Amino acid sequence: MQESDPKLYSNVVEILKKEANEGTSKKVTSSSKAFLWLTRSLNFTVNLLELIEKNTKVDMEQAVEEAYESTLKPWHGWISSTAYRVARKLIPDNKTMIEILVSESKDEETLKHDIKTFTTLLIPLLDEIRSILETYGLDRLKAT
């Protein structure tokens, strides 16, 4: 796609606008839908990381459930909800998850600082993206 019109395909907003004008933005294979679900996944990740940052001893399954309920569940249909229930069985325990995250940091305090820095930078970007998705009527789309 990029090769056919490099100027158009170098800007996500232009891609969303083009698909909205063509009436293809709500199709399963559209860039608009992919961008929407990427954004929702990032919202889930931010929510989960904020829960971990507040309490590194949090029950991981409970934290994932809370993040899912507030970010992805409202947009999932029965197929996606079923897939989530299956994936939930693969959630690592708290000790394993924190060890994985801390391996990139040096200790839990550094991890908390890194999470805070990451989420503080990402949240305004996600807010801007949400506004753009709203402009093109993409913010309310559900999955199957």
Secondary structure, 3 states (H helix, E strand, C coil): CHHHCCCHHHCHHHHHHHHHHHCCCCCCCCHHHHHHHHHHHHHHHHHHHHHHHHCCCCCHHHHHHHHHHHHCHHHCCHHHHHHHHHHHCCCCCHHHHHHHHHHHCCCHHHHHHHHHHHHHHHHHHHHHHHHHHHHCCCCCCCCC
